[in-house]
Amino acid sequence: MTDKEFKRLKRSELIEIIYEYQKREEALNEEIASLKERLEDKELKIKESGSIAEAAVKLNGLFEAAQKTADDYIEQVKQKCTKEITEAARKEAEEIIAAARKKAEDPGKAPAKVSPHKRKGSR
């Protein structure tokens, strides 16, 4: 509307126009508030998804560290078991050798020689 058209309107018509503009302004303000709320919600979700992704990366690193620790522990147990088995085998071999030497040095307990040509059942 032009200024002339506004000047020709009655006071009640102007009040009605102002009232309609106020209602429209309130509706637009409500829509703006709603849109701002939705925007904040989306921004929060985006921020949280970034946090979730970061947490997943950190958890992945944590799991990798835990796996490495478990692997190291298993390797240490294997090494300890291997060392213990080797030590036990060495001790047993030493005992067998010592017993064999003792028998070899004791003339009263020398093993009887068996002729390789003697057959079974023949006297």
Residue frames as a rotation matrix with the C-alpha (Angstrom) as fourth column:
MET 1
0.579 0.815 0.000 0.00
0.815 -0.579 0.000 0.00
0.000 0.000 -1.000 0.00
THR 2
-0.276 -0.631 0.725 1.09
0.582 -0.710 -0.397 3.49
0.765 0.312 0.563 -0.68
ASP 3
-0.916 -0.126 -0.380 1.08
0.387 -0.527 -0.757 6.37
-0.105 -0.840 0.532 1.79
LYS 4
-0.713 0.701 0.000 -2.03
-0.649 -0.660 0.379 7.86
0.266 0.270 0.925 0.16
GLU 5
-0.071 0.704 -0.707 -3.91
-0.108 0.699 0.707 4.58
0.992 0.127 0.027 0.55
PHE 6
-0.484 -0.167 -0.859 -2.93
0.775 0.373 -0.509 4.40
0.406 -0.913 -0.051 4.23
LYS 7
-0.993 0.081 -0.091 -4.11
-0.033 -0.897 -0.441 7.97
-0.117 -0.434 0.893 4.78
ARG 8
-0.466 0.871 -0.159 -7.51
-0.683 -0.240 0.690 7.15
0.563 0.430 0.706 3.36
LEU 9
-0.363 0.320 -0.875 -8.08
0.370 0.911 0.180 4.16
0.855 -0.259 -0.449 5.64
LYS 10
0.586 0.620 0.522 -10.21
-0.336 -0.400 0.853 4.46
0.737 -0.675 -0.026 8.70
ARG 11
-0.129 -0.630 0.766 -8.73
-0.966 -0.096 -0.242 4.15
0.226 -0.771 -0.596 12.12
SER 12
0.458 0.379 0.804 -10.37
-0.611 0.791 -0.025 0.75
-0.646 -0.480 0.594 12.76
GLU 13
0.985 -0.134 -0.113 -8.92
-0.014 0.585 -0.811 -0.60
0.175 0.800 0.574 9.49
LEU 14
0.210 -0.963 0.171 -5.44
-0.570 -0.263 -0.779 0.60
0.795 0.066 -0.604 10.46
ILE 15
-0.037 -0.169 0.985 -5.78
-0.971 0.241 0.004 -1.04
-0.238 -0.956 -0.173 13.86
GLU 16
0.822 0.388 0.416 -6.86
-0.281 0.913 -0.296 -4.28
-0.494 0.127 0.860 12.22
ILE 17
0.759 -0.619 -0.204 -3.83
-0.113 0.184 -0.976 -4.16
0.642 0.764 0.070 9.86
ILE 18
-0.090 -0.809 0.581 -1.51
-0.848 -0.243 -0.471 -3.50
0.522 -0.535 -0.664 12.81
TYR 19
0.288 0.294 0.911 -3.14
-0.802 0.595 0.062 -6.35
-0.524 -0.748 0.407 14.73
GLU 20
0.996 0.088 0.016 -2.63
-0.060 0.793 -0.606 -8.75
-0.066 0.602 0.795 11.78
TYR 21
0.398 -0.917 -0.011 1.02
-0.320 -0.127 -0.939 -7.68
0.860 0.377 -0.344 11.48
GLN 22
-0.106 -0.407 0.907 1.52
-0.990 -0.038 -0.133 -8.28
0.088 -0.913 -0.399 15.20
LYS 23
0.669 0.407 0.622 -0.03
-0.466 0.882 -0.075 -11.75
-0.579 -0.239 0.780 14.95
ARG 24
0.921 -0.359 -0.150 2.18
0.026 0.441 -0.897 -12.49
0.388 0.822 0.416 11.96
GLU 25
0.108 -0.920 0.377 5.24
-0.680 -0.345 -0.647 -11.21
0.725 -0.186 -0.663 13.84
GLU 26
0.120 0.005 0.993 4.43
-0.918 0.381 0.109 -13.44
-0.378 -0.924 0.050 16.84
ALA 27
0.925 0.255 0.281 3.98
-0.129 0.908 -0.400 -16.46
-0.357 0.334 0.872 14.57
LEU 28
0.670 -0.737 -0.092 7.30
-0.098 0.034 -0.995 -15.72
0.736 0.675 -0.049 12.86
ASN 29
-0.032 -0.676 0.737 9.03
-0.925 -0.260 -0.278 -15.29
0.379 -0.690 -0.617 16.24
GLU 30
0.466 0.273 0.842 7.64
-0.631 0.770 0.100 -18.65
-0.620 -0.577 0.531 17.36
GLU 31
0.993 -0.117 0.020 8.87
0.092 0.654 -0.751 -20.25
0.075 0.747 0.660 14.14
ILE 32
0.331 -0.923 0.197 12.30
-0.486 -0.346 -0.803 -18.66
0.809 0.170 -0.563 14.62
ALA 33
0.036 -0.270 0.962 12.45
-0.989 0.131 0.074 -20.00
-0.146 -0.954 -0.262 18.19
SER 34
0.773 0.327 0.544 11.44
-0.270 0.945 -0.184 -23.46
-0.574 -0.005 0.819 16.98
LEU 35
0.874 -0.479 -0.074 14.03
0.053 0.247 -0.968 -23.39
0.482 0.842 0.241 14.19
LYS 36
0.119 -0.853 0.508 16.73
-0.804 -0.383 -0.454 -22.21
0.582 -0.355 -0.732 16.61
GLU 37
0.271 0.059 0.961 15.86
-0.805 0.561 0.193 -25.08
-0.527 -0.826 0.200 18.95
ARG 38
0.958 0.104 0.266 16.05
0.056 0.846 -0.531 -27.60
-0.280 0.523 0.805 16.11
LEU 39
0.619 -0.784 0.042 19.34
-0.238 -0.238 -0.942 -26.09
0.748 0.573 -0.334 14.98
GLU 40
0.015 -0.596 0.803 20.79
-0.988 -0.133 -0.080 -26.34
0.154 -0.792 -0.591 18.49
ASP 41
0.581 0.279 0.765 19.58
-0.467 0.884 0.032 -29.93
-0.667 -0.375 0.644 18.71
LYS 42
0.969 -0.242 0.050 21.26
0.170 0.507 -0.845 -30.78
0.180 0.827 0.532 15.42
GLU 43
0.321 -0.896 0.307 24.45
-0.578 -0.442 -0.686 -29.01
0.750 0.043 -0.660 16.47
LEU 44
0.151 -0.201 0.968 24.41
-0.935 0.288 0.206 -30.98
-0.320 -0.936 -0.145 19.71
LYS 45
0.851 0.203 0.483 23.93
-0.074 0.959 -0.273 -34.23
-0.519 0.197 0.832 17.80
ILE 46
0.781 -0.625 -0.010 26.80
-0.013 0.000 -1.000 -33.33
0.625 0.781 -0.009 15.47
LYS 47
0.092 -0.754 0.650 28.98
-0.883 -0.364 -0.297 -32.49
0.460 -0.547 -0.700 18.45
GLU 48
0.342 0.115 0.933 28.00
-0.715 0.676 0.179 -35.73
-0.610 -0.728 0.313 20.19
SER 49
0.992 -0.006 0.125 28.65
0.084 0.768 -0.635 -37.77
-0.092 0.641 0.762 17.07
GLY 50
0.401 -0.909 0.110 32.12
-0.394 -0.279 -0.876 -36.24
0.827 0.308 -0.470 16.97
SER 51
-0.036 -0.364 0.931 32.53
-0.999 0.028 -0.027 -37.19
-0.016 -0.931 -0.365 20.62
ILE 52
0.720 0.358 0.594 31.29
-0.372 0.922 -0.106 -40.70
-0.586 -0.144 0.798 19.91
ALA 53
0.883 -0.450 -0.133 33.71
0.036 0.347 -0.937 -41.05
0.468 0.823 0.323 17.01
GLU 54
0.063 -0.892 0.447 36.55
-0.719 -0.352 -0.600 -39.81
0.692 -0.283 -0.663 19.20
ALA 55
0.185 0.078 0.980 35.52
-0.890 0.437 0.133 -42.22
-0.418 -0.896 0.150 21.94
ALA 56
0.967 0.192 0.166 35.46
-0.098 0.887 -0.451 -45.08
-0.234 0.420 0.877 19.43
VAL 57
0.534 -0.843 -0.066 38.98
-0.190 -0.043 -0.981 -44.18
0.824 0.536 -0.183 18.29
LYS 58
-0.121 -0.572 0.811 40.15
-0.942 -0.191 -0.275 -44.04
0.312 -0.798 -0.516 21.91
LEU 59
0.519 0.379 0.766 38.48
-0.632 0.773 0.046 -47.38
-0.575 -0.508 0.641 22.66
ASN 60
0.955 -0.219 -0.199 40.10
-0.026 0.609 -0.793 -48.89
0.294 0.763 0.576 19.60
GLY 61
0.096 -0.970 0.225 43.47
-0.506 -0.242 -0.828 -47.70
0.857 -0.034 -0.514 20.89
LEU 62
0.001 -0.014 1.000 42.63
-0.987 0.160 0.003 -49.11
-0.160 -0.987 -0.014 24.31
PHE 63
0.864 0.371 0.340 41.74
-0.314 0.925 -0.212 -52.48
-0.394 0.076 0.916 22.82
GLU 64
0.690 -0.686 -0.230 44.96
-0.088 0.236 -0.968 -52.51
0.718 0.688 0.103 20.81
ALA 65
-0.165 -0.757 0.632 46.97
-0.811 -0.261 -0.524 -51.78
0.562 -0.599 -0.571 23.96
ALA 66
0.290 0.359 0.887 45.11
-0.833 0.552 0.048 -54.50
-0.472 -0.753 0.459 25.85
GLN 67
0.994 0.067 -0.081 45.77
-0.102 0.814 -0.572 -56.99
0.028 0.577 0.816 23.04
LYS 68
0.306 -0.952 -0.020 49.47
-0.319 -0.083 -0.944 -56.08
0.897 0.295 -0.329 23.00
THR 69
-0.161 -0.317 0.935 49.64
-0.982 -0.046 -0.185 -56.51
0.102 -0.947 -0.304 26.78
ALA 70
0.666 0.477 0.574 47.96
-0.533 0.842 -0.081 -59.92
-0.522 -0.252 0.815 26.51
ASP 71
0.886 -0.388 -0.252 50.33
-0.030 0.495 -0.868 -60.97
0.462 0.777 0.427 23.70
ASP 72
-0.009 -0.928 0.372 53.34
-0.643 -0.279 -0.713 -59.84
0.766 -0.245 -0.594 25.76
TYR 73
0.081 0.118 0.990 52.08
-0.950 0.310 0.040 -61.78
-0.302 -0.943 0.137 28.77
ILE 74
0.936 0.300 0.185 51.57
-0.225 0.912 -0.342 -64.94
-0.271 0.279 0.921 26.72
GLU 75
0.587 -0.790 -0.177 55.07
-0.149 0.110 -0.983 -64.58
0.796 0.603 -0.053 25.25
GLN 76
-0.170 -0.649 0.742 56.56
-0.893 -0.217 -0.394 -64.20
0.417 -0.729 -0.542 28.74
VAL 77
0.427 0.401 0.811 54.68
-0.724 0.689 0.040 -67.30
-0.542 -0.604 0.584 29.95
LYS 78
0.983 -0.090 -0.161 55.92
-0.050 0.709 -0.704 -69.27
0.177 0.700 0.692 26.93
GLN 79
0.208 -0.973 0.095 59.50
-0.418 -0.177 -0.891 -68.15
0.884 0.145 -0.444 27.57
LYS 80
-0.115 -0.211 0.971 59.25
-0.993 0.038 -0.110 -69.03
-0.013 -0.977 -0.213 31.27
CYS 81
0.740 0.458 0.492 57.76
-0.453 0.881 -0.138 -72.46
-0.497 -0.121 0.859 30.50
THR 82
0.827 -0.498 -0.260 60.42
-0.049 0.397 -0.916 -73.13
0.559 0.771 0.304 27.87
LYS 83
-0.067 -0.886 0.459 63.14
-0.700 -0.286 -0.654 -72.12
0.711 -0.365 -0.601 30.32
GLU 84
0.088 0.171 0.981 61.66
-0.927 0.374 0.018 -74.31
-0.364 -0.911 0.191 33.08
ILE 85
0.949 0.284 0.140 61.30
-0.206 0.889 -0.409 -77.30
-0.240 0.359 0.902 30.74
THR 86
0.558 -0.814 -0.163 64.84
-0.182 0.072 -0.981 -76.85
0.810 0.577 -0.108 29.43
GLU 87
-0.182 -0.620 0.763 66.21
-0.903 -0.203 -0.380 -76.56
0.390 -0.758 -0.523 32.97
ALA 88
0.422 0.420 0.804 64.31
-0.720 0.694 0.016 -79.67
-0.551 -0.585 0.595 34.09
ALA 89
0.989 -0.079 -0.126 65.55
-0.032 0.712 -0.701 -81.61
0.145 0.697 0.702 31.05
ARG 90
0.216 -0.971 0.107 69.13
-0.464 -0.198 -0.863 -80.47
0.859 0.137 -0.493 31.71
LYS 91
-0.110 -0.214 0.971 68.90
-0.991 0.099 -0.091 -81.57
-0.077 -0.972 -0.223 35.38
GLU 92
0.748 0.457 0.481 67.45
-0.424 0.887 -0.184 -84.94
-0.511 -0.066 0.857 34.37
ALA 93
0.815 -0.518 -0.259 70.21
-0.069 0.356 -0.932 -85.43
0.575 0.778 0.254 31.79
GLU 94
-0.074 -0.871 0.486 72.83
-0.762 -0.265 -0.591 -84.57
0.644 -0.414 -0.644 34.41
GLU 95
0.162 0.218 0.962 71.28
-0.876 0.480 0.039 -87.09
-0.454 -0.850 0.269 36.83
ILE 96
0.976 0.203 0.074 71.27
-0.137 0.848 -0.512 -89.81
-0.167 0.490 0.856 34.16
ILE 97
0.484 -0.869 -0.102 74.90
-0.225 -0.011 -0.974 -89.06
0.846 0.495 -0.201 33.24
ALA 98
-0.148 -0.529 0.836 75.90
-0.951 -0.157 -0.268 -89.02
0.273 -0.834 -0.480 36.93
ALA 99
0.522 0.411 0.747 74.16
-0.624 0.781 0.006 -92.36
-0.582 -0.470 0.664 37.53
ALA 100
0.971 -0.186 -0.152 75.83
-0.005 0.620 -0.785 -93.85
0.240 0.762 0.601 34.44
ARG 101
0.151 -0.970 0.192 79.25
-0.523 -0.244 -0.817 -92.64
0.839 0.023 -0.544 35.56
LYS 102
0.009 -0.098 0.995 78.66
-0.987 0.160 0.025 -94.02
-0.162 -0.982 -0.095 39.04
LYS 103
0.846 0.339 0.411 77.76
-0.271 0.938 -0.216 -97.43
-0.459 0.071 0.886 37.58
ALA 104
0.792 -0.590 -0.159 80.77
-0.025 0.230 -0.973 -97.30
0.611 0.774 0.167 35.29
GLU 105
-0.055 -0.852 0.521 83.11
-0.720 -0.328 -0.612 -96.46
0.692 -0.409 -0.595 38.17
ASP 106
0.163 0.183 0.969 81.69
-0.892 0.447 0.066 -99.16
-0.422 -0.875 0.236 40.53
PRO 107
-0.594 -0.513 -0.620 83.41
-0.761 0.609 0.225 -102.44
0.262 0.605 -0.752 39.52
GLY 108
-0.882 0.254 0.398 81.07
-0.037 0.803 -0.595 -104.66
-0.470 -0.539 -0.699 41.55
LYS 109
0.074 0.997 0.031 78.03
0.106 0.023 -0.994 -103.62
-0.992 0.077 -0.103 39.57
ALA 110
-0.649 -0.363 -0.669 79.44
-0.601 -0.295 0.743 -103.78
-0.467 0.884 -0.026 36.05
PRO 111
0.456 0.882 -0.118 76.88
-0.765 0.321 -0.558 -105.10
-0.455 0.344 0.821 33.59
ALA 112
-0.023 -0.402 0.915 77.46
0.143 0.905 0.402 -108.60
-0.989 0.140 0.036 32.20
LYS 113
-0.497 -0.220 -0.840 78.57
-0.753 -0.373 0.543 -108.69
-0.432 0.902 0.020 28.62
VAL 114
0.403 0.668 0.626 76.29
-0.056 0.700 -0.712 -110.51
-0.914 0.252 0.319 26.25
SER 115
-0.685 -0.683 0.254 77.83
0.164 0.195 0.967 -112.00
-0.710 0.704 -0.021 23.14
PRO 116
-0.192 0.635 -0.748 76.18
-0.807 -0.536 -0.248 -110.72
-0.558 0.556 0.616 20.01
HIS 117
-0.563 -0.089 -0.822 76.55
-0.690 0.598 0.408 -114.18
0.455 0.796 -0.398 18.42
LYS 118
-0.955 0.236 0.181 74.64
0.052 0.732 -0.680 -116.03
-0.293 -0.640 -0.711 21.11
ARG 119
-0.634 0.768 -0.091 71.26
-0.201 -0.050 0.978 -117.14
0.747 0.638 0.186 19.89
LYS 120
-0.184 0.706 0.684 68.08
-0.983 -0.154 -0.105 -117.37
0.030 -0.691 0.722 21.74
GLY 121
0.796 0.600 0.082 67.32
-0.605 0.792 0.080 -120.75
-0.017 -0.113 0.993 23.15
SER 122
0.536 -0.668 -0.516 70.88
0.186 0.689 -0.700 -122.15
0.824 0.280 0.493 22.70
ARG 123
0.960 -0.189 0.207 73.03
-0.248 -0.229 0.942 -122.80
-0.131 -0.955 -0.266 25.75
